[in-house]
Amino acid sequence: MSTAAEHPSDPAGPQPPATAEDLRAALARLAPDAVPTFDAERATAVARAREQVSSAPMRRFLRQWALYVAIERHPHQAARLHALEDQAADAATPAEAAKIAAEIGRILDVAAAEAGIPLGGAR
């Protein structure tokens, strides 16, 4: 039987549907430290949706967290993304920053596709 450690690109479970309950359950398994932030942001999104009488705040919230889960499902890629984010803060030249940003963009594009988020994310 193979494990995720043997195949670092294998996901740690399937991408869940983009519902608050399914995303929260996936976070509890993949990134338990993120659950309190998820809960707080969910409460804020619900409040904004009510204030605005619009589903847009909840759609944004669900897309954001679906993307987060899609990234965290691939521990190797998640670690690479976090390392790149740290490197970006210390980029010495614009060319180095652009190279880092391009790789971050590729990781995010793959995660967005897995999460079913249209590129551009606005719709």
N, C-alpha and C positions, 0 to 999 in steps of 0.2 A: 504494500500500500504506500503510495507516495504522499508527501506532506507539502504544505505551502513553502516550508523552508527549502525543500528540494527544488521547487519550481517557484522562484520568487515572483514571477509575473502572474501566477494563478491567483484568482480572487479569493478572499476569505468569505465565501458565501455569495449568494446571488444578490443582485441589485434589487432592493425592495421597491414596491410601488411607492410613489411619491405622496404618501399620506402621512399625516403627523404621527399616527400610532405606529405605522410600519417603520418609519425613519427612526423614531425614538427607540424602538426595539432593536434595530440594527446598531444604533449608537451604543446602546447598553452593552452590546456584545463586542463591538469593534473599538470604541473609544469612550469608555464609561466616564472619563473626566469631562467630556463634552456635554453630558446630559444636563447638568444644571444650566449651562449656557443655552442649550436648546430650549429648555423649559421656560427660561426667562424671555428669550426672544419670541417664543410661541405666544406667551401671554401678551407681549407688546404687539405682535402682529394681529392677534385677535382684537385687542383694544382699538388699534388703528382701523381695522376693517369695520368695526362697529361705528367708530367716529365718522369714517368716510363713507359709510354705507357702500362699501366696495369690497370685492374679493381680491383686489390687487395686492394688498399687504400680505395676505395669506399665500397667494401664488408666488410672490417674491421669496417669502420665508421658505416655502416648500422647495422651490428651485435651489435656493442657497444650500439647504441641508441635504437635498438629494445629491448635489455636486460633492459636498463634503463626504457623504457616505461613499459615493463612487470612488473617491480618492482613497479613503481609508480602507476600502475593501482590498486594496493592493498595497500591503505593507511596504514592499520595496519601493514602489513609486511614491507612496506617501512620505517615506523617509527622504527620498531624493528631492521631492518638492520642498520639504522643510529645509533641507540643506541649501537648496538653490535660493530660497527666500533669505536665509542668513547671508549667503554669498552676495546677493544683490545689494544688501545694505553696505557692503564693503567694496563694491566694484570700484576699481581704480580708474577705469576709462569708460567713455561712452560705448566703445565697441565691446568691452567686456560685459557691461550692463545689458547691451542689446542681445548678446549671445545667451546670457542667463535668462532674460525675458522671453526669448524665443523658445527655450527649452521648457520654461514654466508654461508658456502658452500651449505647447504640444501636449503636456501632461493634462492641462485643463480641458483642452479640446477632446481628448480621449475620454476623460471622465464625464464631460458634458454629453457626449454621444452615448455612453453607457447609461447615463441617468435619463436620457430622452429629452435633454434640454436643447432647444434649437440654438445654434451658434448665434451670438448676439444677445441671447437670453431675454430679450425684451417682451416676447409674446407669450 
